[in-house]
Amino acid sequence: MPAGSVAKLLEGGSRFDVAILPQLEADVDAQCKGESYDLEVCLAVLKLYQFHPDQLKPPMVAKILIKALMNLPSTDFLTCTYLVPERVLDAAPVSSVCTVANLLESCKFREFWGALEPLRAELLPSTPGFDKAVRAYILSTFEITYQSVPKAHLVASLGLKGDSELAPLVSGKGWTLEGDSVKVSLNASNQPRPKQVDAAEAMSFPAMTKVLQAVNAAS
């Protein structure tokens, strides 16, 4: 469905009309099969499911959560889960998506790839680009945390088969392979910074004592 047509469906009170749900679901399916992503459409579907629980389709909810997960570190995934009933979050296949999301957001990357396998047969084949998006997020996490990473650790964290798959990802980030380590480019986040002293700390008891002494001496 053309983007303009979807936007028109969501205008005014139309977004609460259950009659538009099939068209919105079709748009979500199209998003999953390609590289497009429209959070507003996804949220509109979940909102209609709230108003019309008899129309709720757990596989569609799982697809929406997968697309949202691909946009970490944005808060899209969390936003979407707020609109999903707890009973649906706890049931397959949505529960499987929530499990891998928790591992990913907790930086348990090596566990994440193993837990992802149950979704490989069902949801991920119809969602191209998932692994690429997740690896981009993982790399960004390492980028703001480390200056040097053991190569074997990075390979496992990215769910790669070996060094040959790592090389293009590393070079694409401007990082370098040095023996058994990967050197991460220095940036504002992975370097030590001088401690910032706020006003409250500056006027702590020792500092305040010096101020009072100076005032008394001048009086």
C-alpha positions in Angstrom: 0.0 0.0 0.0 1.4 3.5 -0.9 2.6 5.5 2.1 0.2 8.2 1.4 -2.7 5.8 1.5 -1.7 4.5 4.9 -1.3 8.0 6.2 -4.8 8.8 5.0 -6.2 5.8 6.8 -4.7 7.1 10.1 -6.2 10.6 9.8 -8.5 11.8 12.5 -10.8 9.2 14.0 -10.2 6.7 11.2 -7.3 5.2 13.1 -9.8 3.8 15.6 -12.0 2.1 12.9 -11.5 -1.6 13.0 -12.4 -1.7 9.3 -9.0 -0.4 8.4 -7.2 -3.2 10.4 -6.7 -5.6 7.4 -5.1 -2.8 5.4 -2.8 -1.9 8.2 -1.8 -5.5 8.8 -1.0 -5.8 5.1 1.3 -2.8 5.4 3.1 -4.4 8.4 3.6 -7.6 6.3 5.0 -5.4 3.5 7.4 -3.7 6.0 8.6 -7.1 7.2 9.3 -8.3 3.7 11.3 -5.2 2.8 13.5 -2.6 4.5 10.7 0.0 5.2 9.6 0.7 8.8 6.7 2.8 10.0 6.3 2.8 13.8 3.0 4.8 13.5 1.4 2.0 11.5 2.7 -0.7 13.9 1.3 1.2 16.9 -2.0 1.8 15.2 -2.4 -2.0 14.7 -1.5 -2.7 18.4 -4.0 0.0 19.5 -6.8 -1.5 17.4 -6.0 -4.9 19.0 -6.4 -3.3 22.4 -9.9 -2.0 21.4 -10.8 -5.2 19.6 -9.1 -8.1 21.4 -11.1 -10.6 19.3 -9.1 -9.4 16.3 -5.7 -9.8 17.9 -3.2 -12.0 16.0 -0.2 -13.1 18.0 1.9 -13.7 14.9 1.3 -10.2 13.7 2.3 -8.8 17.1 5.5 -10.9 16.9 6.3 -9.4 13.5 5.8 -5.9 14.8 8.1 -6.5 17.8 10.7 -8.0 15.5 10.7 -4.8 13.4 10.9 -2.6 16.5 13.8 -4.7 17.8 15.7 -4.0 14.6 15.7 -0.3 15.5 17.6 -0.5 18.8 18.8 1.5 20.6 15.5 3.4 20.0 12.8 2.7 22.5 10.3 1.4 19.9 10.3 -2.1 21.2 9.5 -1.0 24.7 6.8 1.4 23.4 5.1 -1.5 21.5 5.1 -3.9 24.4 3.1 -1.3 26.5 0.3 -1.9 24.0 0.4 -5.7 24.2 -1.6 -7.6 26.8 0.5 -9.6 29.3 -1.1 -12.8 28.3 0.1 -12.3 24.7 3.6 -11.3 25.8 3.8 -14.6 27.8 2.6 -16.8 24.9 4.4 -18.1 21.8 5.6 -16.7 19.4 5.6 -13.3 21.1 7.3 -14.7 24.3 10.2 -15.9 22.1 10.7 -12.4 20.7 10.6 -10.9 24.2 13.2 -13.5 25.4 15.7 -12.6 22.7 15.0 -8.9 23.2 15.8 -9.1 26.9 19.1 -10.8 26.1 20.0 -8.2 23.5 19.2 -5.2 25.7 21.1 -6.8 28.6 24.2 -7.2 26.3 24.1 -11.0 26.6 25.0 -11.2 23.0 26.4 -14.7 22.9 23.3 -16.1 24.6 21.2 -14.0 22.2 22.2 -15.9 19.1 21.5 -19.3 20.6 18.1 -18.2 21.8 17.3 -16.8 18.4 17.2 -20.2 16.7 13.5 -21.0 17.5 12.5 -17.9 15.5 14.7 -18.7 12.5 12.1 -21.1 11.1 9.0 -19.0 11.8 9.5 -15.2 11.7 12.9 -14.3 10.6 12.8 -15.8 7.1 10.1 -13.3 6.2 12.1 -10.4 7.8 15.2 -9.8 5.8 18.0 -7.7 7.3 17.4 -8.7 10.9 20.9 -10.1 11.6 22.4 -7.1 9.9 20.4 -4.6 12.0 21.2 -6.5 15.3 24.9 -6.6 14.5 24.9 -2.9 13.8 23.5 -2.4 17.3 26.0 -4.8 18.9 28.9 -3.0 17.2 27.6 0.4 18.4 27.5 -1.0 21.9 31.1 -2.2 21.7 32.1 1.1 20.1 31.0 3.2 23.1 32.4 0.8 25.7 35.8 -0.6 24.6 39.0 0.6 23.0 40.2 -3.0 22.4 38.2 -6.3 22.2 39.5 -9.9 22.0 38.7 -11.0 18.4 37.2 -14.3 19.5 34.8 -12.5 21.9 33.7 -10.1 19.2 33.1 -13.0 16.7 31.0 -14.9 19.2 29.1 -11.7 20.3 28.2 -11.0 16.6 27.1 -14.6 16.0 29.7 -15.0 13.2 31.2 -18.2 11.9 34.8 -16.9 11.8 37.3 -14.2 11.2 36.5 -14.0 7.5 33.0 -12.6 8.4 34.4 -10.3 11.0 36.9 -8.5 8.7 34.4 -6.5 6.6 32.3 -5.5 9.6 35.5 -4.2 11.4 36.8 -2.4 8.4 33.4 -0.8 7.8 33.6 0.8 11.3 37.2 2.0 10.7 38.5 -0.5 13.3 41.6 -2.5 12.9 42.6 -6.2 13.5 45.8 -6.5 15.4 46.7 -10.1 16.2 44.1 -11.6 18.5 42.5 -8.2 19.2 40.3 -5.7 17.5 41.2 -2.1 18.1 38.2 0.2 18.3 38.5 3.8 17.0 38.7 6.3 19.9 35.6 8.4 20.4 34.1 10.6 23.0 32.4 7.6 24.8 35.2 5.1 25.1 37.8 7.3 26.6 38.2 8.4 30.2 36.9 11.9 30.9 37.8 14.3 33.7 35.3 14.3 36.5 32.8 17.1 36.3 32.3 18.7 39.6 28.8 20.1 40.1 27.9 23.1 42.2 26.7 20.9 45.1 29.9 19.0 45.3 32.0 22.2 44.9 30.3 23.6 48.0 30.8 20.5 50.1 31.8 20.9 53.7 35.6 21.4 53.2 35.0 23.9 50.4 32.4 25.7 52.5 34.8 25.9 55.4 37.4 27.6 53.2 34.8 30.1 52.0 33.8 31.0 55.6 37.4 31.3 56.7 38.0 33.8 53.9 34.9 35.8 54.8 35.9 35.9 58.5 39.4 37.0 57.6 38.1 39.9 55.5 35.7 41.2 58.2 
